[in-house]
Amino acid sequence: MVPRRSLPDGQEKSLQERKVYVNCNVTTSLEPEVIQTMTEAMLEAWGSPSSPYLAV
């Protein structure tokens, strides 16, 4: 059984009917500034995600 949600106008749609697939990672190119910032972070600000670090 798929859960249902009431809409403001009284209509009901199941969560399956309301599902939207959004995947901009496949089709959207990155801005050069984003690539530069990500590269700098990966080269200079790396760390273990399971270790606690103070925000700088």
Secondary structure, DSSP 8 states (H G I E B T S, - for coil): ---EEE-TTS-EEEHHHH-----TTTT----HHHHHHHHHHHHHS---TTS-----
